[in-house]
Amino acid sequence: MAALLSLTALALLGGSVSAQTFQGTAQGGFPDCVNGPLSNNTVCDKSADPIARARALVSAFTVAEKLNLTGNNSPGVPRLGLPIYQWWNEALHGVAESPGVTFNATGEFRYATSFPQPITMGAAFDDELITAVAEIVSTEARAFNNHGRAGLDFWTPNINPYRDPRWGRGQETPGEDSFHLSSYVHALILGLQGGEDPEIRKVTATCKHFAGYDIESWNGNLRYQNDVQISQRDLVEYYLPSFRSCARDSNVGAFMCTYSALNGVPTCADPWLLNDVLREHWGWTNEEQWVTSDCDSIQNIYLPHNFSDTRQGAAAAALNAGTDLDCGTYYQHHLPQAYSEGLINQTTVDQSLLRLYTSLVRTGYFDGPDAMYRNLTFSDVSTPHAQQVALTAAEEGIVLLKNDGLLPLTVTNSTKIAVIGDWANATQQMIGNYFGVPPYLHSPLYAAQQSGAQIFNAGGPGGQGDPTTDHWLPMWTAAEKADIIIYAGGLDISVEAEGMDRETIHWTGAQLDAIGELASYGKPTIVAQMGDQLDNTPLLQNSNISALLWGGYPGQDGGVALFNIITGKTAPAGRLPVTQYPAHYVADIPMTDMTLRPNETTGSPGRTYKWYNGTAVFEFGYGMHYTNFTADVSPMAASSYDIAALTSNCNETYKDKCAFESVSVNVHNTGSVSSDYVTLGFLAGQFGPSPYPKKSLVSYQRLHSIAGGASATATLNLTLGSLARIDDVGNTVLYPGDYALMIDTMPEKTMVNFTLTGSPVTLDLWPQPPSGGPTIPPSDYFYGGYGSRGEFPIAATTEVLEPEE
Ligand SMILES: O=[N+]([O-])c1ccc(O[C@@H]2O[C@@H](CO)[C@H](O)[C@H]2O)cc1
């Protein structure tokens, strides 16, 4: 009879299998490659090829052991001295609490650096910053791993584009633009994994959620159940580029599929998506890189998707499609049955385990105590450098949206400032979701108090819905005593988070009432809008509000960053990474409409800056400075280019990666304040299939500290892919037509025109799904069979089947 072991029992097993074990932690330490049972196995031979090493290990497992190694709670193989291993580790914006990551209550490893949420770091438009952040995260992750407090793979980044302003997890992403996401994620993976293709991978990053996942719970549509309908054109143009960047261009170690189904097929059971697109079309290797399910999404293939009639059928469908690891227990429970029924074979199981263990080999897991990164300790965590980068990341991501000249604020000992609002004394709010324990949390109030000014503080109106006003009096008292009023408020993760989409993008609760009354004092008033975007129209229309800043979730030093910007210690240069829509947008289009272009039949006004046909409150890319800039583009090499010549001169395997032109942009600071400047390059033109995007971001570069009166040069590298558009079936095509390159936004600072001549050329032929596209009409967004068995949800079991030997 097969024995059932509880996870607790499995965790205890670690003590008997591992050379180094860490009592009370989720990880089992490293295998003993010197004296342990594996010491003569090739997996312990550092000079052997990583794949051969992993293959030797996998061939030492029995079938029962193999099947039991397919869940995130890996029990290891005690008889071989293979320790338990927890694959589920998180590090969205710093090493984060998760099943595989544990923080100590006191002493060493009680904290890790907590950077801003990606939505704030996205606003920095600074890829070098992102690599620097990721290098710190991976260093700290390694230090945690060395002490049994984290694994070696991390389920980050979340790079689903922030398509709809209601999405509760938009804060986890760098924004709405697919080119921006692709560039950002490349920089991030470089820092997390320790290079393009390092001999020893620092940590394995995981691009999630592949693909088309961006609804939590909206109008009864749950993420576990949704069957999103996306055309091939929209997939290639918008939903997939960031994932292509991960797989094809950044060599990321792992992917995660989604809870939802895409065009009728749950993504974790979709061989077209996981094999034809990911592995074959994007050249993601078969032996080294693995796909994990989302947590319990294998179970969702059975229910509520009803994609398989049996539980073992659901598990087999996922494994056979290319989902190598189950975050959950469905594989461990049901693959034995699937195996005995012949639904899966050993070759497929071996392939998945080979991918998983090659990834551990690549991180030096079997290389002993002298391996690279093993010397990292708690002294490498939260270093002065890490603290500085966390502050810089927050400063770079803050966006100035309105300023009548009040900012930067001069602060002296006699300045009287009221710091009011639900975010005035924000601590935990600043780090959003997927957090660890930060070394400190410096609130706006803390930062204001450090400035030497006289500070009067009051909490806010209870911004997320408190209907009472009996605690409002301190707001008026503080405002009356002060000369300047700062209101810090907005959203927090009590209303936007995983499992929770928003219904409104209005300011929440009674905040507008409170802000309006504060502004009516007639004193200079500044609003810091935190959390994700809200319709700020009322604040723009109120002439008593002098300045408005957006800060998102700015991390452990967010308050200091905000105050540094307000006082001009640091000049603002962040740009909105998403469109700020008017509040009626959410009534104009259901969240479940995945289409991007305006549509007269459905009434959709379109999505993102590329297609929205209404008037945005603030455009994607908007951001003010404390100075003025001009930007002049150097002439292109030609005014007309022949498509045939461009493509025949291109020797890349993937033609869209071929260089087109490097455009120099001379940026001149015409004011007196030293400031960063984000150079955004957009391409526009009426070519390819209509309706055309209004413009598309094709390159960006953040220039640093340009002194007043000085100039700096940005280089915008354009590729053939920058010029291409996507046809109706997803092919990437270069079309003849008139093109315009624009710098900056609102208003464009400069424009260069050029022409492409000749016949269209396909740069990338898209692999069609077997069905040839969506089978469900766009009006029927969701799978009809939801809950038809009446069994959903099934509680996840905490027991793991240990098959017989
Ligand atoms: O059961 N839980 O505690 C639990 C917690 C988080 C959770 O979310 C999923 O797990 C994350 C794994 O990285 C994915 O990004 C997210 O979709 C799914 C399940």
The ligand as a MOL file (V3000), in Angstrom:
LIG
                    3D

  0  0  0     0  0            999 V3000
M  V30 BEGIN CTAB
M  V30 COUNTS 19 20 0 0 0
M  V30 BEGIN ATOM
M  V30 1 O -2.8740 29.1850 -1.3230 0
M  V30 2 N -2.2020 30.2320 -1.2880 0 CHG=1
M  V30 3 O -1.7690 30.6460 -0.2040 0 CHG=-1
M  V30 4 C -1.9460 30.9230 -2.4660 0
M  V30 5 C -1.2500 32.1120 -2.4240 0
M  V30 6 C -0.9960 32.8030 -3.6080 0
M  V30 7 C -1.4380 32.2820 -4.7880 0
M  V30 8 O -1.2060 33.0110 -5.9340 0
M  V30 9 C -0.5640 32.4670 -6.9860 0
M  V30 10 O 0.6920 31.9980 -6.5670 0
M  V30 11 C 1.7150 32.7630 -7.1530 0
M  V30 12 C 2.8690 31.8690 -7.3280 0
M  V30 13 O 3.9750 32.5570 -7.7450 0
M  V30 14 C 1.0980 33.2880 -8.4040 0
M  V30 15 O 1.6870 34.4570 -8.9170 0
M  V30 16 C -0.2800 33.5530 -7.9850 0
M  V30 17 O -1.1630 33.5920 -9.0640 0
M  V30 18 C -2.1170 31.1150 -4.8310 0
M  V30 19 C -2.3800 30.4150 -3.6640 0
M  V30 END ATOM
M  V30 BEGIN BOND
M  V30 1 2 1 2
M  V30 2 1 2 3
M  V30 3 1 2 4
M  V30 4 1 4 5
M  V30 5 2 4 19
M  V30 6 2 5 6
M  V30 7 1 6 7
M  V30 8 1 7 8
M  V30 9 2 7 18
M  V30 10 1 8 9
M  V30 11 1 9 10
M  V30 12 1 9 16
M  V30 13 1 10 11
M  V30 14 1 11 12
M  V30 15 1 11 14
M  V30 16 1 12 13
M  V30 17 1 14 15
M  V30 18 1 14 16
M  V30 19 1 16 17
M  V30 20 1 18 19
M  V30 END BOND
M  V30 END CTAB
M  END
